[in-house]
């Protein structure tokens, strides 16, 4: 039987690309994600294959290289910029004897750290449970005894039951609680509609400057930091326009490439603030050499989130 290795803070990054050549921008973004998670990045490795191996994702040669590197550098956790199947994750942990976290697990961990409101914490816990429900093999059977750490941090870490049936019950319980929260949000939206108060939602790629613009326009003190996902919970402020009219300005969570589907599903009620807005203001960092690509990735997330829905007018600034 296999118990997951204890958590540590010394991390190595594995930039894995399937088929195509990985860009420097992709690597820098994954590095920034790891920094946002609070790990101590010891080193970075690269791997590319035309096809992933079902057992380890990587080939046998790269696996042996990783074993040597992990022992030589005393690595505690390996962060892989690719999605792993539950079996690949466990197999790698057995071979390397360290914690292995894929891109989805890393982003979930960052969201767990950023959640501040009751709704945000519920949404993160729901996303974690949905992610872990596919990974209930022997290595996950004593999560309630873990002390936390990357991939296991968050408001639901002591409630992660190992039995699939109990996890299913927990997911249903969280969904009902979020439905009640969403009902209150819906009442607020209906109230604003009755007042004929137009709403403008700021959206865009993470770290593009949405919160900075929000603070300038509204005078609010929303956290604006040069790091990924500094803002997680939506913030609403009434803003007076130059002509004397008033509008509701909404600051929302930023997007990122390959945003985990668990997060898109869990944050659906929050994203509805964007869906119901009269205007979407797409904030773009034009100093980013990849800003055109970023704009396309935001559009992709919106397309996934709002299938069969008509979006309001979108303007990019």
VEXBA-360159 format. One record per residue (C-alpha): chain; x, y, z; residue in three letters. Coordinates in steps of 0.2 Angstrom, whole numbers, plus 5000, padded with zeros to 4 digits. Each point is the difference from the previous one (the first is absolute). Last residue first. Layout:
REM residues N
<atom chaine="A" X="X" Y="Y" Z="Z" residu="ALA"/>
...
This chain:
REM residues 317
<atom chaine="A" X="4956" Y="5244" Z="4884" residu="UNK"/>
<atom chaine="A" X="4990" Y="4987" Z="4992" residu="UNK"/>
<atom chaine="A" X="4981" Y="5002" Z="4997" residu="UNK"/>
<atom chaine="A" X="4988" Y="4985" Z="5002" residu="UNK"/>
<atom chaine="A" X="4981" Y="5002" Z="4997" residu="UNK"/>
<atom chaine="A" X="4989" Y="4989" Z="5010" residu="UNK"/>
<atom chaine="A" X="5002" Y="4981" Z="4998" residu="UNK"/>
<atom chaine="A" X="4986" Y="4989" Z="4992" residu="UNK"/>
<atom chaine="A" X="4999" Y="4983" Z="5009" residu="UNK"/>
<atom chaine="A" X="5000" Y="4983" Z="4991" residu="UNK"/>
<atom chaine="A" X="5017" Y="4996" Z="5008" residu="UNK"/>
<atom chaine="A" X="5005" Y="5014" Z="5013" residu="UNK"/>
<atom chaine="A" X="5015" Y="4992" Z="5010" residu="UNK"/>
<atom chaine="A" X="5008" Y="4991" Z="4985" residu="UNK"/>
<atom chaine="A" X="4999" Y="5015" Z="4989" residu="UNK"/>
<atom chaine="A" X="5006" Y="5012" Z="5014" residu="UNK"/>
<atom chaine="A" X="5015" Y="4989" Z="5003" residu="UNK"/>
<atom chaine="A" X="5004" Y="5000" Z="4981" residu="UNK"/>
<atom chaine="A" X="4998" Y="5019" Z="4999" residu="UNK"/>
<atom chaine="A" X="5012" Y="5002" Z="5014" residu="UNK"/>
<atom chaine="A" X="5013" Y="4989" Z="4991" residu="UNK"/>
<atom chaine="A" X="4998" Y="5011" Z="4984" residu="UNK"/>
<atom chaine="A" X="5003" Y="5016" Z="5010" residu="UNK"/>
<atom chaine="A" X="5016" Y="4992" Z="5007" residu="UNK"/>
<atom chaine="A" X="5006" Y="4995" Z="4983" residu="UNK"/>
<atom chaine="A" X="4998" Y="5018" Z="4995" residu="UNK"/>
<atom chaine="A" X="5009" Y="5006" Z="5016" residu="UNK"/>
<atom chaine="A" X="5015" Y="4989" Z="4997" residu="UNK"/>
<atom chaine="A" X="5013" Y="5014" Z="4999" residu="UNK"/>
<atom chaine="A" X="4992" Y="5006" Z="5017" residu="UNK"/>
<atom chaine="A" X="5002" Y="5019" Z="5000" residu="UNK"/>
<atom chaine="A" X="4982" Y="5001" Z="4993" residu="UNK"/>
<atom chaine="A" X="4993" Y="4993" Z="5016" residu="UNK"/>
<atom chaine="A" X="4982" Y="4997" Z="4996" residu="UNK"/>
<atom chaine="A" X="4985" Y="5004" Z="5010" residu="UNK"/>
<atom chaine="A" X="4984" Y="4994" Z="4991" residu="UNK"/>
<atom chaine="A" X="4985" Y="5011" Z="5006" residu="UNK"/>
<atom chaine="A" X="4985" Y="4989" Z="4999" residu="UNK"/>
<atom chaine="A" X="4984" Y="5011" Z="4999" residu="UNK"/>
<atom chaine="A" X="4982" Y="4997" Z="5005" residu="UNK"/>
<atom chaine="A" X="5006" Y="4988" Z="5013" residu="UNK"/>
<atom chaine="A" X="4989" Y="4984" Z="5003" residu="UNK"/>
<atom chaine="A" X="5014" Y="4988" Z="4993" residu="UNK"/>
<atom chaine="A" X="5014" Y="5009" Z="5010" residu="UNK"/>
<atom chaine="A" X="4990" Y="4998" Z="5017" residu="UNK"/>
<atom chaine="A" X="4996" Y="4983" Z="4994" residu="UNK"/>
<atom chaine="A" X="5019" Y="4996" Z="5001" residu="UNK"/>
<atom chaine="A" X="4997" Y="4999" Z="5019" residu="UNK"/>
<atom chaine="A" X="4986" Y="4987" Z="4999" residu="UNK"/>
<atom chaine="A" X="5011" Y="4990" Z="4988" residu="UNK"/>
<atom chaine="A" X="5015" Y="5000" Z="5011" residu="UNK"/>
<atom chaine="A" X="4999" Y="4981" Z="5004" residu="UNK"/>
<atom chaine="A" X="4998" Y="4995" Z="4981" residu="UNK"/>
<atom chaine="A" X="5014" Y="5011" Z="4994" residu="UNK"/>
<atom chaine="A" X="5011" Y="4995" Z="5015" residu="UNK"/>
<atom chaine="A" X="4997" Y="4981" Z="4996" residu="UNK"/>
<atom chaine="A" X="5003" Y="5003" Z="4982" residu="UNK"/>
<atom chaine="A" X="5018" Y="5005" Z="5004" residu="UNK"/>
<atom chaine="A" X="5005" Y="5016" Z="4991" residu="UNK"/>
<atom chaine="A" X="5011" Y="4995" Z="4986" residu="UNK"/>
<atom chaine="A" X="5007" Y="5017" Z="4996" residu="UNK"/>
<atom chaine="A" X="4996" Y="5013" Z="5014" residu="UNK"/>
<atom chaine="A" X="4985" Y="5010" Z="5005" residu="UNK"/>
<atom chaine="A" X="4998" Y="5014" Z="5013" residu="UNK"/>
<atom chaine="A" X="4988" Y="5000" Z="5014" residu="UNK"/>
<atom chaine="A" X="4987" Y="5014" Z="5000" residu="UNK"/>
<atom chaine="A" X="4999" Y="5019" Z="5003" residu="UNK"/>
<atom chaine="A" X="4982" Y="5007" Z="4997" residu="UNK"/>
<atom chaine="A" X="4995" Y="5018" Z="4997" residu="UNK"/>
<atom chaine="A" X="4982" Y="5005" Z="5004" residu="UNK"/>
<atom chaine="A" X="4995" Y="5015" Z="4990" residu="UNK"/>
<atom chaine="A" X="4994" Y="5018" Z="5005" residu="UNK"/>
<atom chaine="A" X="4996" Y="5015" Z="4988" residu="UNK"/>
<atom chaine="A" X="5007" Y="5017" Z="5003" residu="UNK"/>
<atom chaine="A" X="5007" Y="5003" Z="4983" residu="UNK"/>
<atom chaine="A" X="5018" Y="4996" Z="5006" residu="UNK"/>
<atom chaine="A" X="4994" Y="4983" Z="5007" residu="UNK"/>
<atom chaine="A" X="4997" Y="4996" Z="5018" residu="UNK"/>
<atom chaine="A" X="5006" Y="4983" Z="5006" residu="UNK"/>
<atom chaine="A" X="4991" Y="4988" Z="5011" residu="UNK"/>
<atom chaine="A" X="5012" Y="4986" Z="5006" residu="UNK"/>
<atom chaine="A" X="4999" Y="4981" Z="4998" residu="UNK"/>
<atom chaine="A" X="5014" Y="4988" Z="5004" residu="UNK"/>
<atom chaine="A" X="5002" Y="4982" Z="4994" residu="UNK"/>
<atom chaine="A" X="5011" Y="4988" Z="5010" residu="UNK"/>
<atom chaine="A" X="5016" Y="4994" Z="4993" residu="UNK"/>
<atom chaine="A" X="5012" Y="5015" Z="4998" residu="UNK"/>
<atom chaine="A" X="5019" Y="4997" Z="5001" residu="UNK"/>
<atom chaine="A" X="4997" Y="4986" Z="4988" residu="UNK"/>
<atom chaine="A" X="5018" Y="5001" Z="4992" residu="UNK"/>
<atom chaine="A" X="5011" Y="5012" Z="5008" residu="UNK"/>
<atom chaine="A" X="5004" Y="5019" Z="4998" residu="UNK"/>
<atom chaine="A" X="4988" Y="5005" Z="5014" residu="UNK"/>
<atom chaine="A" X="4984" Y="5010" Z="5000" residu="UNK"/>
<atom chaine="A" X="4990" Y="4996" Z="5016" residu="UNK"/>
<atom chaine="A" X="4983" Y="5010" Z="4999" residu="UNK"/>
<atom chaine="A" X="5001" Y="5017" Z="5009" residu="UNK"/>
<atom chaine="A" X="4985" Y="5008" Z="4991" residu="UNK"/>
<atom chaine="A" X="5001" Y="5017" Z="4992" residu="UNK"/>
<atom chaine="A" X="4988" Y="4994" Z="4986" residu="UNK"/>
<atom chaine="A" X="5009" Y="5004" Z="4984" residu="UNK"/>
<atom chaine="A" X="5018" Y="4999" Z="5006" residu="UNK"/>
<atom chaine="A" X="4997" Y="4985" Z="5011" residu="UNK"/>
<atom chaine="A" X="4992" Y="4991" Z="4986" residu="UNK"/>
<atom chaine="A" X="5014" Y="5004" Z="4988" residu="UNK"/>
<atom chaine="A" X="5012" Y="4993" Z="5013" residu="UNK"/>
<atom chaine="A" X="4989" Y="4985" Z="5002" residu="UNK"/>
<atom chaine="A" X="4999" Y="4996" Z="4982" residu="UNK"/>
<atom chaine="A" X="5019" Y="5002" Z="4997" residu="UNK"/>
<atom chaine="A" X="5004" Y="4986" Z="4988" residu="UNK"/>
<atom chaine="A" X="5006" Y="4989" Z="5015" residu="UNK"/>
<atom chaine="A" X="4987" Y="4986" Z="4995" residu="UNK"/>
<atom chaine="A" X="4993" Y="5001" Z="4982" residu="UNK"/>
<atom chaine="A" X="4985" Y="5011" Z="4998" residu="UNK"/>
<atom chaine="A" X="4984" Y="5006" Z="5007" residu="UNK"/>
<atom chaine="A" X="4993" Y="5016" Z="5007" residu="UNK"/>
<atom chaine="A" X="4981" Y="4999" Z="5002" residu="UNK"/>
<atom chaine="A" X="4989" Y="5016" Z="4997" residu="UNK"/>
<atom chaine="A" X="4983" Y="5000" Z="5007" residu="UNK"/>
<atom chaine="A" X="4985" Y="5012" Z="4996" residu="UNK"/>
<atom chaine="A" X="4988" Y="5005" Z="5014" residu="UNK"/>
<atom chaine="A" X="4983" Y="4999" Z="4994" residu="UNK"/>
<atom chaine="A" X="4994" Y="5000" Z="5018" residu="UNK"/>
<atom chaine="A" X="4990" Y="4985" Z="4996" residu="UNK"/>
<atom chaine="A" X="5015" Y="4992" Z="4992" residu="UNK"/>
<atom chaine="A" X="5011" Y="5004" Z="5015" residu="UNK"/>
<atom chaine="A" X="4987" Y="4991" Z="5011" residu="UNK"/>
<atom chaine="A" X="5000" Y="4985" Z="4988" residu="UNK"/>
<atom chaine="A" X="5019" Y="4999" Z="5002" residu="UNK"/>
<atom chaine="A" X="4999" Y="5000" Z="5019" residu="UNK"/>
<atom chaine="A" X="4987" Y="4987" Z="5000" residu="UNK"/>
<atom chaine="A" X="5010" Y="4989" Z="4989" residu="UNK"/>
<atom chaine="A" X="5015" Y="5002" Z="5012" residu="UNK"/>
<atom chaine="A" X="4989" Y="4994" Z="5014" residu="UNK"/>
<atom chaine="A" X="4994" Y="4985" Z="4989" residu="UNK"/>
<atom chaine="A" X="5019" Y="4997" Z="4996" residu="UNK"/>
<atom chaine="A" X="5004" Y="4998" Z="5019" residu="UNK"/>
<atom chaine="A" X="4985" Y="4988" Z="5002" residu="UNK"/>
<atom chaine="A" X="5006" Y="4990" Z="4984" residu="UNK"/>
<atom chaine="A" X="5018" Y="5000" Z="5008" residu="UNK"/>
<atom chaine="A" X="4994" Y="4991" Z="5015" residu="UNK"/>
<atom chaine="A" X="4990" Y="4988" Z="4990" residu="UNK"/>
<atom chaine="A" X="5016" Y="4996" Z="4989" residu="UNK"/>
<atom chaine="A" X="5010" Y="4998" Z="5016" residu="UNK"/>
<atom chaine="A" X="4989" Y="4987" Z="5006" residu="UNK"/>
<atom chaine="A" X="5000" Y="4991" Z="4983" residu="UNK"/>
<atom chaine="A" X="5019" Y="5000" Z="5000" residu="UNK"/>
<atom chaine="A" X="5001" Y="4993" Z="5018" residu="UNK"/>
<atom chaine="A" X="4987" Y="4986" Z="4996" residu="UNK"/>
<atom chaine="A" X="5011" Y="4995" Z="4984" residu="UNK"/>
<atom chaine="A" X="5015" Y="5000" Z="5011" residu="UNK"/>
<atom chaine="A" X="4991" Y="4989" Z="5012" residu="UNK"/>
<atom chaine="A" X="4996" Y="4988" Z="4986" residu="UNK"/>
<atom chaine="A" X="5018" Y="5001" Z="4993" residu="UNK"/>
<atom chaine="A" X="5007" Y="4994" Z="5017" residu="UNK"/>
<atom chaine="A" X="5016" Y="5010" Z="5005" residu="UNK"/>
<atom chaine="A" X="4991" Y="5014" Z="5008" residu="UNK"/>
<atom chaine="A" X="5008" Y="5017" Z="4997" residu="UNK"/>
<atom chaine="A" X="4993" Y="5010" Z="5015" residu="UNK"/>
<atom chaine="A" X="5016" Y="5005" Z="5008" residu="UNK"/>
<atom chaine="A" X="5006" Y="5008" Z="4984" residu="UNK"/>
<atom chaine="A" X="4984" Y="5010" Z="4997" residu="UNK"/>
<atom chaine="A" X="5005" Y="5018" Z="5003" residu="UNK"/>
<atom chaine="A" X="5017" Y="4998" Z="4991" residu="UNK"/>
<atom chaine="A" X="5016" Y="4992" Z="4998" residu="UNK"/>
<atom chaine="A" X="5003" Y="4983" Z="4993" residu="UNK"/>
<atom chaine="A" X="5009" Y="5003" Z="4983" residu="UNK"/>
<atom chaine="A" X="5014" Y="5010" Z="5008" residu="UNK"/>
<atom chaine="A" X="5000" Y="4997" Z="5019" residu="UNK"/>
<atom chaine="A" X="4988" Y="4994" Z="5013" residu="UNK"/>
<atom chaine="A" X="5003" Y="4991" Z="5016" residu="UNK"/>
<atom chaine="A" X="4994" Y="4984" Z="4993" residu="UNK"/>
<atom chaine="A" X="4990" Y="4988" Z="5011" residu="UNK"/>
<atom chaine="A" X="4983" Y="5004" Z="4992" residu="UNK"/>
<atom chaine="A" X="5009" Y="4995" Z="4983" residu="UNK"/>
<atom chaine="A" X="5001" Y="4982" Z="5006" residu="UNK"/>
<atom chaine="A" X="4994" Y="4990" Z="4985" residu="UNK"/>
<atom chaine="A" X="5008" Y="5010" Z="4986" residu="UNK"/>
<atom chaine="A" X="5014" Y="4989" Z="4996" residu="UNK"/>
<atom chaine="A" X="4989" Y="4985" Z="5000" residu="UNK"/>
<atom chaine="A" X="4990" Y="5006" Z="4985" residu="UNK"/>
<atom chaine="A" X="4987" Y="5014" Z="5001" residu="UNK"/>
<atom chaine="A" X="5006" Y="5011" Z="4986" residu="UNK"/>
<atom chaine="A" X="4985" Y="5003" Z="4990" residu="UNK"/>
<atom chaine="A" X="4991" Y="5007" Z="5015" residu="UNK"/>
<atom chaine="A" X="5015" Y="5011" Z="5003" residu="UNK"/>
<atom chaine="A" X="4996" Y="5012" Z="4986" residu="UNK"/>
<atom chaine="A" X="4982" Y="5001" Z="5005" residu="UNK"/>
<atom chaine="A" X="5004" Y="5002" Z="5018" residu="UNK"/>
<atom chaine="A" X="5013" Y="5014" Z="4996" residu="UNK"/>
<atom chaine="A" X="4987" Y="5010" Z="4989" residu="UNK"/>
<atom chaine="A" X="4987" Y="4999" Z="5014" residu="UNK"/>
<atom chaine="A" X="5012" Y="5006" Z="5013" residu="UNK"/>
<atom chaine="A" X="5005" Y="5014" Z="4989" residu="UNK"/>
<atom chaine="A" X="4982" Y="5005" Z="4997" residu="UNK"/>
<atom chaine="A" X="4996" Y="4999" Z="5019" residu="UNK"/>
<atom chaine="A" X="5015" Y="5011" Z="5004" residu="UNK"/>
<atom chaine="A" X="4995" Y="5013" Z="4987" residu="UNK"/>
<atom chaine="A" X="4982" Y="5000" Z="5006" residu="UNK"/>
<atom chaine="A" X="5006" Y="5003" Z="5018" residu="UNK"/>
<atom chaine="A" X="5011" Y="5014" Z="4995" residu="UNK"/>
<atom chaine="A" X="5019" Y="4999" Z="5001" residu="UNK"/>
<atom chaine="A" X="5006" Y="4988" Z="4987" residu="UNK"/>
<atom chaine="A" X="5018" Y="5004" Z="4994" residu="UNK"/>
<atom chaine="A" X="5009" Y="4985" Z="5008" residu="UNK"/>
<atom chaine="A" X="4988" Y="4987" Z="4994" residu="UNK"/>
<atom chaine="A" X="5001" Y="5008" Z="4983" residu="UNK"/>
<atom chaine="A" X="5019" Y="4997" Z="5000" residu="UNK"/>
<atom chaine="A" X="4997" Y="4982" Z="5004" residu="UNK"/>
<atom chaine="A" X="4987" Y="4997" Z="4986" residu="UNK"/>
<atom chaine="A" X="5013" Y="5008" Z="4988" residu="UNK"/>
<atom chaine="A" X="5013" Y="4988" Z="5005" residu="UNK"/>
<atom chaine="A" X="4988" Y="4985" Z="5000" residu="UNK"/>
<atom chaine="A" X="4995" Y="5004" Z="4982" residu="UNK"/>
<atom chaine="A" X="5018" Y="5002" Z="4995" residu="UNK"/>
<atom chaine="A" X="5006" Y="4983" Z="5007" residu="UNK"/>
<atom chaine="A" X="5006" Y="4997" Z="5017" residu="UNK"/>
<atom chaine="A" X="5012" Y="4986" Z="5005" residu="UNK"/>
<atom chaine="A" X="5005" Y="4997" Z="5018" residu="UNK"/>
<atom chaine="A" X="5017" Y="4990" Z="5002" residu="UNK"/>
<atom chaine="A" X="5005" Y="4982" Z="5000" residu="UNK"/>
<atom chaine="A" X="5006" Y="5001" Z="4982" residu="UNK"/>
<atom chaine="A" X="4993" Y="4984" Z="4994" residu="UNK"/>
<atom chaine="A" X="4985" Y="4999" Z="5011" residu="UNK"/>
<atom chaine="A" X="4996" Y="5018" Z="4997" residu="UNK"/>
<atom chaine="A" X="5001" Y="4998" Z="4981" residu="UNK"/>
<atom chaine="A" X="4988" Y="4985" Z="5001" residu="UNK"/>
<atom chaine="A" X="4988" Y="5009" Z="5010" residu="UNK"/>
<atom chaine="A" X="4999" Y="5015" Z="4989" residu="UNK"/>
<atom chaine="A" X="5000" Y="4989" Z="4984" residu="UNK"/>
<atom chaine="A" X="4985" Y="4990" Z="5007" residu="UNK"/>
<atom chaine="A" X="4990" Y="5016" Z="5005" residu="UNK"/>
<atom chaine="A" X="5003" Y="5006" Z="4982" residu="UNK"/>
<atom chaine="A" X="5011" Y="5015" Z="4999" residu="UNK"/>
<atom chaine="A" X="4997" Y="5017" Z="4992" residu="UNK"/>
<atom chaine="A" X="5016" Y="5009" Z="4995" residu="UNK"/>
<atom chaine="A" X="5012" Y="5013" Z="5007" residu="UNK"/>
<atom chaine="A" X="5007" Y="4987" Z="5013" residu="UNK"/>
<atom chaine="A" X="5004" Y="5006" Z="5017" residu="UNK"/>
<atom chaine="A" X="5011" Y="4988" Z="5009" residu="UNK"/>
<atom chaine="A" X="5001" Y="5001" Z="5019" residu="UNK"/>
<atom chaine="A" X="5013" Y="4996" Z="5014" residu="UNK"/>
<atom chaine="A" X="5016" Y="5002" Z="4990" residu="UNK"/>
<atom chaine="A" X="5016" Y="4995" Z="5009" residu="UNK"/>
<atom chaine="A" X="5011" Y="5007" Z="4986" residu="UNK"/>
<atom chaine="A" X="5010" Y="4984" Z="4996" residu="UNK"/>
<atom chaine="A" X="4985" Y="4988" Z="5004" residu="UNK"/>
<atom chaine="A" X="4987" Y="5009" Z="4990" residu="UNK"/>
<atom chaine="A" X="5013" Y="5003" Z="4985" residu="UNK"/>
<atom chaine="A" X="5005" Y="4981" Z="5000" residu="UNK"/>
<atom chaine="A" X="4981" Y="4995" Z="5000" residu="UNK"/>
<atom chaine="A" X="4996" Y="5013" Z="4987" residu="UNK"/>
<atom chaine="A" X="5013" Y="4994" Z="4988" residu="UNK"/>
<atom chaine="A" X="4994" Y="4982" Z="5002" residu="UNK"/>
<atom chaine="A" X="4982" Y="5006" Z="4996" residu="UNK"/>
<atom chaine="A" X="5007" Y="5010" Z="4985" residu="UNK"/>
<atom chaine="A" X="5007" Y="4984" Z="4993" residu="UNK"/>
<atom chaine="A" X="4985" Y="4989" Z="5003" residu="UNK"/>
<atom chaine="A" X="4988" Y="5012" Z="4991" residu="UNK"/>
<atom chaine="A" X="4988" Y="5013" Z="5007" residu="UNK"/>
<atom chaine="A" X="4982" Y="4999" Z="5003" residu="UNK"/>
<atom chaine="A" X="5004" Y="4987" Z="5013" residu="UNK"/>
<atom chaine="A" X="4989" Y="4984" Z="4996" residu="UNK"/>
<atom chaine="A" X="4990" Y="5005" Z="4985" residu="UNK"/>
<atom chaine="A" X="5015" Y="5007" Z="4991" residu="UNK"/>
<atom chaine="A" X="4996" Y="5017" Z="4992" residu="UNK"/>
<atom chaine="A" X="5003" Y="5001" Z="4981" residu="UNK"/>
<atom chaine="A" X="5011" Y="5012" Z="4989" residu="UNK"/>
<atom chaine="A" X="5011" Y="5003" Z="5016" residu="UNK"/>
<atom chaine="A" X="5008" Y="5015" Z="5007" residu="UNK"/>
<atom chaine="A" X="5008" Y="5002" Z="5017" residu="UNK"/>
<atom chaine="A" X="5008" Y="5014" Z="5009" residu="UNK"/>
<atom chaine="A" X="5008" Y="5003" Z="5018" residu="UNK"/>
<atom chaine="A" X="4999" Y="5014" Z="5012" residu="UNK"/>
<atom chaine="A" X="5009" Y="5003" Z="5016" residu="UNK"/>
<atom chaine="A" X="4999" Y="5003" Z="5019" residu="UNK"/>
<atom chaine="A" X="4984" Y="5010" Z="5000" residu="UNK"/>
<atom chaine="A" X="4995" Y="5003" Z="5019" residu="UNK"/>
<atom chaine="A" X="4981" Y="4999" Z="5000" residu="UNK"/>
<atom chaine="A" X="4988" Y="5014" Z="5003" residu="UNK"/>
<atom chaine="A" X="4986" Y="4995" Z="4989" residu="UNK"/>
<atom chaine="A" X="5002" Y="5017" Z="4991" residu="UNK"/>
<atom chaine="A" X="5018" Y="4995" Z="4996" residu="UNK"/>
<atom chaine="A" X="4994" Y="4984" Z="4992" residu="UNK"/>
<atom chaine="A" X="4988" Y="5010" Z="4989" residu="UNK"/>
<atom chaine="A" X="5013" Y="5012" Z="4995" residu="UNK"/>
<atom chaine="A" X="5011" Y="4986" Z="4994" residu="UNK"/>
<atom chaine="A" X="4986" Y="4993" Z="4990" residu="UNK"/>
<atom chaine="A" X="4998" Y="5017" Z="4992" residu="UNK"/>
<atom chaine="A" X="5018" Y="5001" Z="4996" residu="UNK"/>
<atom chaine="A" X="5000" Y="4983" Z="4992" residu="UNK"/>
<atom chaine="A" X="4985" Y="5004" Z="4989" residu="UNK"/>
<atom chaine="A" X="5009" Y="5016" Z="4995" residu="UNK"/>
<atom chaine="A" X="5016" Y="4991" Z="4995" residu="UNK"/>
<atom chaine="A" X="4990" Y="4990" Z="4988" residu="UNK"/>
<atom chaine="A" X="4998" Y="4981" Z="5000" residu="UNK"/>
<atom chaine="A" X="5003" Y="4991" Z="4984" residu="UNK"/>
<atom chaine="A" X="4985" Y="4990" Z="4994" residu="UNK"/>
<atom chaine="A" X="4997" Y="4982" Z="5002" residu="UNK"/>
<atom chaine="A" X="4996" Y="4998" Z="5019" residu="UNK"/>
<atom chaine="A" X="5009" Y="5013" Z="5010" residu="UNK"/>
<atom chaine="A" X="5006" Y="4998" Z="5018" residu="UNK"/>
<atom chaine="A" X="5008" Y="5013" Z="5010" residu="UNK"/>
<atom chaine="A" X="5005" Y="4991" Z="5016" residu="UNK"/>
<atom chaine="A" X="5002" Y="5011" Z="5015" residu="UNK"/>
<atom chaine="A" X="5010" Y="4995" Z="5015" residu="UNK"/>
<atom chaine="A" X="4994" Y="5005" Z="5018" residu="UNK"/>
<atom chaine="A" X="5008" Y="5001" Z="5017" residu="UNK"/>
<atom chaine="A" X="4985" Y="5003" Z="5012" residu="UNK"/>
<atom chaine="A" X="4997" Y="4983" Z="5007" residu="UNK"/>
<atom chaine="A" X="4984" Y="4989" Z="5001" residu="UNK"/>
<atom chaine="A" X="5001" Y="4982" Z="5007" residu="UNK"/>
<atom chaine="A" X="5000" Y="4986" Z="4987" residu="UNK"/>
<atom chaine="A" X="4983" Y="4993" Z="4995" residu="UNK"/>
<atom chaine="A" X="4996" Y="4983" Z="5008" residu="UNK"/>
<atom chaine="A" X="5001" Y="4985" Z="4989" residu="UNK"/>
<atom chaine="A" X="4994" Y="4982" Z="5004" residu="UNK"/>
